[in-house]
Amino acid sequence: MWRLGDTVAGRDGKMNLLYPLLILARDDRSIQKITAQSELDYFEQIDIEADEYSGWDMQAYPISLSWEPRVGPKAEIADSVPQPHKLREAVMNYAKMYSEVPFDCGESVSDIVELFDAVERHIEETKPPSLTKRFKRLFGR
């Protein structure tokens, strides 16, 4: 069984990414969960080259995104030291930024993906209704 901080090395001795990845947008501090290499196509070349994103893999290793000509976006481990506290802090800051209702999971959630999923549910559940929904409630349509 893999645990946070365990190393997963490939045949070439380099550490392999362990999906999902949590990608932090530097401008709006949002986090996107990427479950496969193909989902990196969501990110635009200009933003990747401008270093608009940082992130971590499931092992809490910091990752970097780069753009490979004729291939597209590529993620790779940027540092051999995992950063579980920085990753948890980024996820908790994401909860604070995108919900007006405080999120508290305590320290009981040790799996970072489980924590991120709980934050995503919390943000969705506490999101104020859209203007369209408010008008429908007011005018019964």
MODELLER restraints for C-alpha pairs under 7 A, 6 or more apart:
rsr = mdl.restraints
at = mdl.atoms
rsr.add(forms.Gaussian(group=physical.xy_distance, feature=features.Distance(at['CA:4:A'], at['CA:59:A']), mean=5.30, stdev=0.5))
rsr.add(forms.Gaussian(group=physical.xy_distance, feature=features.Distance(at['CA:5:A'], at['CA:59:A']), mean=5.72, stdev=0.5))
rsr.add(forms.Gaussian(group=physical.xy_distance, feature=features.Distance(at['CA:5:A'], at['CA:82:A']), mean=6.27, stdev=0.5))
rsr.add(forms.Gaussian(group=physical.xy_distance, feature=features.Distance(at['CA:7:A'], at['CA:15:A']), mean=6.86, stdev=0.5))
rsr.add(forms.Gaussian(group=physical.xy_distance, feature=features.Distance(at['CA:8:A'], at['CA:15:A']), mean=5.68, stdev=0.5))
rsr.add(forms.Gaussian(group=physical.xy_distance, feature=features.Distance(at['CA:8:A'], at['CA:16:A']), mean=5.82, stdev=0.5))
rsr.add(forms.Gaussian(group=physical.xy_distance, feature=features.Distance(at['CA:9:A'], at['CA:15:A']), mean=4.32, stdev=0.5))
rsr.add(forms.Gaussian(group=physical.xy_distance, feature=features.Distance(at['CA:9:A'], at['CA:16:A']), mean=5.57, stdev=0.5))
rsr.add(forms.Gaussian(group=physical.xy_distance, feature=features.Distance(at['CA:10:A'], at['CA:16:A']), mean=5.91, stdev=0.5))
rsr.add(forms.Gaussian(group=physical.xy_distance, feature=features.Distance(at['CA:17:A'], at['CA:57:A']), mean=6.02, stdev=0.5))
rsr.add(forms.Gaussian(group=physical.xy_distance, feature=features.Distance(at['CA:17:A'], at['CA:76:A']), mean=6.63, stdev=0.5))
rsr.add(forms.Gaussian(group=physical.xy_distance, feature=features.Distance(at['CA:17:A'], at['CA:77:A']), mean=6.54, stdev=0.5))
rsr.add(forms.Gaussian(group=physical.xy_distance, feature=features.Distance(at['CA:18:A'], at['CA:57:A']), mean=5.66, stdev=0.5))
rsr.add(forms.Gaussian(group=physical.xy_distance, feature=features.Distance(at['CA:18:A'], at['CA:58:A']), mean=5.48, stdev=0.5))
rsr.add(forms.Gaussian(group=physical.xy_distance, feature=features.Distance(at['CA:18:A'], at['CA:59:A']), mean=6.55, stdev=0.5))
rsr.add(forms.Gaussian(group=physical.xy_distance, feature=features.Distance(at['CA:19:A'], at['CA:35:A']), mean=5.55, stdev=0.5))
rsr.add(forms.Gaussian(group=physical.xy_distance, feature=features.Distance(at['CA:19:A'], at['CA:36:A']), mean=6.56, stdev=0.5))
rsr.add(forms.Gaussian(group=physical.xy_distance, feature=features.Distance(at['CA:19:A'], at['CA:57:A']), mean=6.03, stdev=0.5))
rsr.add(forms.Gaussian(group=physical.xy_distance, feature=features.Distance(at['CA:19:A'], at['CA:58:A']), mean=5.78, stdev=0.5))
rsr.add(forms.Gaussian(group=physical.xy_distance, feature=features.Distance(at['CA:20:A'], at['CA:33:A']), mean=6.37, stdev=0.5))
rsr.add(forms.Gaussian(group=physical.xy_distance, feature=features.Distance(at['CA:20:A'], at['CA:34:A']), mean=5.30, stdev=0.5))
rsr.add(forms.Gaussian(group=physical.xy_distance, feature=features.Distance(at['CA:20:A'], at['CA:35:A']), mean=4.27, stdev=0.5))
rsr.add(forms.Gaussian(group=physical.xy_distance, feature=features.Distance(at['CA:20:A'], at['CA:36:A']), mean=6.85, stdev=0.5))
rsr.add(forms.Gaussian(group=physical.xy_distance, feature=features.Distance(at['CA:20:A'], at['CA:57:A']), mean=6.25, stdev=0.5))
rsr.add(forms.Gaussian(group=physical.xy_distance, feature=features.Distance(at['CA:20:A'], at['CA:58:A']), mean=5.74, stdev=0.5))
rsr.add(forms.Gaussian(group=physical.xy_distance, feature=features.Distance(at['CA:21:A'], at['CA:33:A']), mean=5.73, stdev=0.5))
rsr.add(forms.Gaussian(group=physical.xy_distance, feature=features.Distance(at['CA:21:A'], at['CA:34:A']), mean=4.99, stdev=0.5))
rsr.add(forms.Gaussian(group=physical.xy_distance, feature=features.Distance(at['CA:21:A'], at['CA:35:A']), mean=6.46, stdev=0.5))
rsr.add(forms.Gaussian(group=physical.xy_distance, feature=features.Distance(at['CA:21:A'], at['CA:56:A']), mean=5.74, stdev=0.5))
rsr.add(forms.Gaussian(group=physical.xy_distance, feature=features.Distance(at['CA:21:A'], at['CA:57:A']), mean=4.33, stdev=0.5))
rsr.add(forms.Gaussian(group=physical.xy_distance, feature=features.Distance(at['CA:21:A'], at['CA:58:A']), mean=6.00, stdev=0.5))
rsr.add(forms.Gaussian(group=physical.xy_distance, feature=features.Distance(at['CA:22:A'], at['CA:31:A']), mean=6.25, stdev=0.5))
rsr.add(forms.Gaussian(group=physical.xy_distance, feature=features.Distance(at['CA:22:A'], at['CA:32:A']), mean=5.68, stdev=0.5))
rsr.add(forms.Gaussian(group=physical.xy_distance, feature=features.Distance(at['CA:22:A'], at['CA:33:A']), mean=4.73, stdev=0.5))
rsr.add(forms.Gaussian(group=physical.xy_distance, feature=features.Distance(at['CA:22:A'], at['CA:34:A']), mean=6.31, stdev=0.5))
rsr.add(forms.Gaussian(group=physical.xy_distance, feature=features.Distance(at['CA:22:A'], at['CA:55:A']), mean=5.46, stdev=0.5))
rsr.add(forms.Gaussian(group=physical.xy_distance, feature=features.Distance(at['CA:22:A'], at['CA:56:A']), mean=5.45, stdev=0.5))
rsr.add(forms.Gaussian(group=physical.xy_distance, feature=features.Distance(at['CA:22:A'], at['CA:57:A']), mean=6.29, stdev=0.5))
rsr.add(forms.Gaussian(group=physical.xy_distance, feature=features.Distance(at['CA:23:A'], at['CA:31:A']), mean=5.34, stdev=0.5))
rsr.add(forms.Gaussian(group=physical.xy_distance, feature=features.Distance(at['CA:23:A'], at['CA:32:A']), mean=5.16, stdev=0.5))
rsr.add(forms.Gaussian(group=physical.xy_distance, feature=features.Distance(at['CA:23:A'], at['CA:33:A']), mean=6.44, stdev=0.5))
rsr.add(forms.Gaussian(group=physical.xy_distance, feature=features.Distance(at['CA:23:A'], at['CA:53:A']), mean=6.50, stdev=0.5))
rsr.add(forms.Gaussian(group=physical.xy_distance, feature=features.Distance(at['CA:23:A'], at['CA:54:A']), mean=5.83, stdev=0.5))
rsr.add(forms.Gaussian(group=physical.xy_distance, feature=features.Distance(at['CA:23:A'], at['CA:55:A']), mean=4.24, stdev=0.5))
rsr.add(forms.Gaussian(group=physical.xy_distance, feature=features.Distance(at['CA:23:A'], at['CA:56:A']), mean=6.64, stdev=0.5))
rsr.add(forms.Gaussian(group=physical.xy_distance, feature=features.Distance(at['CA:24:A'], at['CA:30:A']), mean=5.79, stdev=0.5))
rsr.add(forms.Gaussian(group=physical.xy_distance, feature=features.Distance(at['CA:24:A'], at['CA:31:A']), mean=4.51, stdev=0.5))
rsr.add(forms.Gaussian(group=physical.xy_distance, feature=features.Distance(at['CA:24:A'], at['CA:32:A']), mean=6.65, stdev=0.5))
rsr.add(forms.Gaussian(group=physical.xy_distance, feature=features.Distance(at['CA:24:A'], at['CA:53:A']), mean=5.55, stdev=0.5))
rsr.add(forms.Gaussian(group=physical.xy_distance, feature=features.Distance(at['CA:24:A'], at['CA:54:A']), mean=5.25, stdev=0.5))
rsr.add(forms.Gaussian(group=physical.xy_distance, feature=features.Distance(at['CA:24:A'], at['CA:55:A']), mean=5.34, stdev=0.5))
rsr.add(forms.Gaussian(group=physical.xy_distance, feature=features.Distance(at['CA:25:A'], at['CA:31:A']), mean=6.32, stdev=0.5))
rsr.add(forms.Gaussian(group=physical.xy_distance, feature=features.Distance(at['CA:25:A'], at['CA:52:A']), mean=6.01, stdev=0.5))
rsr.add(forms.Gaussian(group=physical.xy_distance, feature=features.Distance(at['CA:25:A'], at['CA:53:A']), mean=4.77, stdev=0.5))
rsr.add(forms.Gaussian(group=physical.xy_distance, feature=features.Distance(at['CA:25:A'], at['CA:54:A']), mean=6.76, stdev=0.5))
rsr.add(forms.Gaussian(group=physical.xy_distance, feature=features.Distance(at['CA:26:A'], at['CA:52:A']), mean=5.41, stdev=0.5))
rsr.add(forms.Gaussian(group=physical.xy_distance, feature=features.Distance(at['CA:26:A'], at['CA:53:A']), mean=5.66, stdev=0.5))
rsr.add(forms.Gaussian(group=physical.xy_distance, feature=features.Distance(at['CA:29:A'], at['CA:94:A']), mean=6.37, stdev=0.5))
rsr.add(forms.Gaussian(group=physical.xy_distance, feature=features.Distance(at['CA:30:A'], at['CA:94:A']), mean=6.01, stdev=0.5))
rsr.add(forms.Gaussian(group=physical.xy_distance, feature=features.Distance(at['CA:31:A'], at['CA:94:A']), mean=6.92, stdev=0.5))
rsr.add(forms.Gaussian(group=physical.xy_distance, feature=features.Distance(at['CA:40:A'], at['CA:73:A']), mean=6.00, stdev=0.5))
rsr.add(forms.Gaussian(group=physical.xy_distance, feature=features.Distance(at['CA:41:A'], at['CA:73:A']), mean=6.37, stdev=0.5))
rsr.add(forms.Gaussian(group=physical.xy_distance, feature=features.Distance(at['CA:45:A'], at['CA:67:A']), mean=6.27, stdev=0.5))
rsr.add(forms.Gaussian(group=physical.xy_distance, feature=features.Distance(at['CA:48:A'], at['CA:65:A']), mean=6.27, stdev=0.5))
rsr.add(forms.Gaussian(group=physical.xy_distance, feature=features.Distance(at['CA:48:A'], at['CA:66:A']), mean=6.08, stdev=0.5))
rsr.add(forms.Gaussian(group=physical.xy_distance, feature=features.Distance(at['CA:48:A'], at['CA:67:A']), mean=6.68, stdev=0.5))
rsr.add(forms.Gaussian(group=physical.xy_distance, feature=features.Distance(at['CA:49:A'], at['CA:66:A']), mean=6.73, stdev=0.5))
rsr.add(forms.Gaussian(group=physical.xy_distance, feature=features.Distance(at['CA:49:A'], at['CA:67:A']), mean=6.84, stdev=0.5))
rsr.add(forms.Gaussian(group=physical.xy_distance, feature=features.Distance(at['CA:54:A'], at['CA:63:A']), mean=6.58, stdev=0.5))
rsr.add(forms.Gaussian(group=physical.xy_distance, feature=features.Distance(at['CA:54:A'], at['CA:64:A']), mean=6.01, stdev=0.5))
rsr.add(forms.Gaussian(group=physical.xy_distance, feature=features.Distance(at['CA:55:A'], at['CA:62:A']), mean=5.75, stdev=0.5))
rsr.add(forms.Gaussian(group=physical.xy_distance, feature=features.Distance(at['CA:55:A'], at['CA:63:A']), mean=5.34, stdev=0.5))
rsr.add(forms.Gaussian(group=physical.xy_distance, feature=features.Distance(at['CA:55:A'], at['CA:64:A']), mean=6.84, stdev=0.5))
rsr.add(forms.Gaussian(group=physical.xy_distance, feature=features.Distance(at['CA:56:A'], at['CA:62:A']), mean=4.38, stdev=0.5))
rsr.add(forms.Gaussian(group=physical.xy_distance, feature=features.Distance(at['CA:56:A'], at['CA:63:A']), mean=5.15, stdev=0.5))
rsr.add(forms.Gaussian(group=physical.xy_distance, feature=features.Distance(at['CA:56:A'], at['CA:87:A']), mean=6.94, stdev=0.5))
rsr.add(forms.Gaussian(group=physical.xy_distance, feature=features.Distance(at['CA:57:A'], at['CA:63:A']), mean=6.71, stdev=0.5))
rsr.add(forms.Gaussian(group=physical.xy_distance, feature=features.Distance(at['CA:59:A'], at['CA:82:A']), mean=6.86, stdev=0.5))
rsr.add(forms.Gaussian(group=physical.xy_distance, feature=features.Distance(at['CA:60:A'], at['CA:82:A']), mean=5.00, stdev=0.5))
rsr.add(forms.Gaussian(group=physical.xy_distance, feature=features.Distance(at['CA:60:A'], at['CA:83:A']), mean=5.27, stdev=0.5))
rsr.add(forms.Gaussian(group=physical.xy_distance, feature=features.Distance(at['CA:60:A'], at['CA:84:A']), mean=5.08, stdev=0.5))
rsr.add(forms.Gaussian(group=physical.xy_distance, feature=features.Distance(at['CA:60:A'], at['CA:87:A']), mean=6.48, stdev=0.5))
rsr.add(forms.Gaussian(group=physical.xy_distance, feature=features.Distance(at['CA:61:A'], at['CA:77:A']), mean=6.39, stdev=0.5))
rsr.add(forms.Gaussian(group=physical.xy_distance, feature=features.Distance(at['CA:61:A'], at['CA:79:A']), mean=6.57, stdev=0.5))
rsr.add(forms.Gaussian(group=physical.xy_distance, feature=features.Distance(at['CA:61:A'], at['CA:80:A']), mean=6.78, stdev=0.5))
rsr.add(forms.Gaussian(group=physical.xy_distance, feature=features.Distance(at['CA:61:A'], at['CA:81:A']), mean=6.34, stdev=0.5))
rsr.add(forms.Gaussian(group=physical.xy_distance, feature=features.Distance(at['CA:61:A'], at['CA:82:A']), mean=4.19, stdev=0.5))
rsr.add(forms.Gaussian(group=physical.xy_distance, feature=features.Distance(at['CA:61:A'], at['CA:83:A']), mean=5.95, stdev=0.5))
rsr.add(forms.Gaussian(group=physical.xy_distance, feature=features.Distance(at['CA:62:A'], at['CA:77:A']), mean=5.94, stdev=0.5))
rsr.add(forms.Gaussian(group=physical.xy_distance, feature=features.Distance(at['CA:62:A'], at['CA:78:A']), mean=5.54, stdev=0.5))
rsr.add(forms.Gaussian(group=physical.xy_distance, feature=features.Distance(at['CA:62:A'], at['CA:79:A']), mean=5.86, stdev=0.5))
rsr.add(forms.Gaussian(group=physical.xy_distance, feature=features.Distance(at['CA:62:A'], at['CA:82:A']), mean=6.68, stdev=0.5))
rsr.add(forms.Gaussian(group=physical.xy_distance, feature=features.Distance(at['CA:62:A'], at['CA:83:A']), mean=6.80, stdev=0.5))
rsr.add(forms.Gaussian(group=physical.xy_distance, feature=features.Distance(at['CA:63:A'], at['CA:75:A']), mean=6.46, stdev=0.5))
rsr.add(forms.Gaussian(group=physical.xy_distance, feature=features.Distance(at['CA:63:A'], at['CA:76:A']), mean=5.40, stdev=0.5))
rsr.add(forms.Gaussian(group=physical.xy_distance, feature=features.Distance(at['CA:63:A'], at['CA:77:A']), mean=4.30, stdev=0.5))
rsr.add(forms.Gaussian(group=physical.xy_distance, feature=features.Distance(at['CA:63:A'], at['CA:78:A']), mean=4.73, stdev=0.5))
rsr.add(forms.Gaussian(group=physical.xy_distance, feature=features.Distance(at['CA:64:A'], at['CA:75:A']), mean=5.67, stdev=0.5))
rsr.add(forms.Gaussian(group=physical.xy_distance, feature=features.Distance(at['CA:64:A'], at['CA:76:A']), mean=5.65, stdev=0.5))
rsr.add(forms.Gaussian(group=physical.xy_distance, feature=features.Distance(at['CA:64:A'], at['CA:77:A']), mean=6.35, stdev=0.5))
rsr.add(forms.Gaussian(group=physical.xy_distance, feature=features.Distance(at['CA:64:A'], at['CA:78:A']), mean=5.56, stdev=0.5))
rsr.add(forms.Gaussian(group=physical.xy_distance, feature=features.Distance(at['CA:65:A'], at['CA:73:A']), mean=6.69, stdev=0.5))
rsr.add(forms.Gaussian(group=physical.xy_distance, feature=features.Distance(at['CA:65:A'], at['CA:74:A']), mean=5.59, stdev=0.5))
rsr.add(forms.Gaussian(group=physical.xy_distance, feature=features.Distance(at['CA:65:A'], at['CA:75:A']), mean=4.59, stdev=0.5))
rsr.add(forms.Gaussian(group=physical.xy_distance, feature=features.Distance(at['CA:65:A'], at['CA:76:A']), mean=6.73, stdev=0.5))
rsr.add(forms.Gaussian(group=physical.xy_distance, feature=features.Distance(at['CA:66:A'], at['CA:73:A']), mean=5.76, stdev=0.5))
rsr.add(forms.Gaussian(group=physical.xy_distance, feature=features.Distance(at['CA:66:A'], at['CA:74:A']), mean=5.26, stdev=0.5))
rsr.add(forms.Gaussian(group=physical.xy_distance, feature=features.Distance(at['CA:66:A'], at['CA:75:A']), mean=6.47, stdev=0.5))
rsr.add(forms.Gaussian(group=physical.xy_distance, feature=features.Distance(at['CA:67:A'], at['CA:73:A']), mean=4.58, stdev=0.5))
rsr.add(forms.Gaussian(group=physical.xy_distance, feature=features.Distance(at['CA:67:A'], at['CA:74:A']), mean=6.01, stdev=0.5))
rsr.add(forms.Gaussian(group=physical.xy_distance, feature=features.Distance(at['CA:68:A'], at['CA:74:A']), mean=6.73, stdev=0.5))
rsr.add(forms.Gaussian(group=physical.xy_distance, feature=features.Distance(at['CA:88:A'], at['CA:112:A']), mean=6.90, stdev=0.5))
rsr.add(forms.Gaussian(group=physical.xy_distance, feature=features.Distance(at['CA:91:A'], at['CA:116:A']), mean=6.28, stdev=0.5))
rsr.add(forms.Gaussian(group=physical.xy_distance, feature=features.Distance(at['CA:95:A'], at['CA:103:A']), mean=6.52, stdev=0.5))
rsr.add(forms.Gaussian(group=physical.xy_distance, feature=features.Distance(at['CA:95:A'], at['CA:119:A']), mean=5.80, stdev=0.5))
rsr.add(forms.Gaussian(group=physical.xy_distance, feature=features.Distance(at['CA:95:A'], at['CA:123:A']), mean=6.77, stdev=0.5))
rsr.add(forms.Gaussian(group=physical.xy_distance, feature=features.Distance(at['CA:96:A'], at['CA:102:A']), mean=6.67, stdev=0.5))
rsr.add(forms.Gaussian(group=physical.xy_distance, feature=features.Distance(at['CA:98:A'], at['CA:123:A']), mean=6.23, stdev=0.5))
rsr.add(forms.Gaussian(group=physical.xy_distance, feature=features.Distance(at['CA:99:A'], at['CA:123:A']), mean=5.32, stdev=0.5))
rsr.add(forms.Gaussian(group=physical.xy_distance, feature=features.Distance(at['CA:99:A'], at['CA:126:A']), mean=6.40, stdev=0.5))
rsr.add(forms.Gaussian(group=physical.xy_distance, feature=features.Distance(at['CA:99:A'], at['CA:127:A']), mean=6.60, stdev=0.5))
rsr.add(forms.Gaussian(group=physical.xy_distance, feature=features.Distance(at['CA:101:A'], at['CA:126:A']), mean=6.60, stdev=0.5))
rsr.add(forms.Gaussian(group=physical.xy_distance, feature=features.Distance(at['CA:109:A'], at['CA:115:A']), mean=6.04, stdev=0.5))
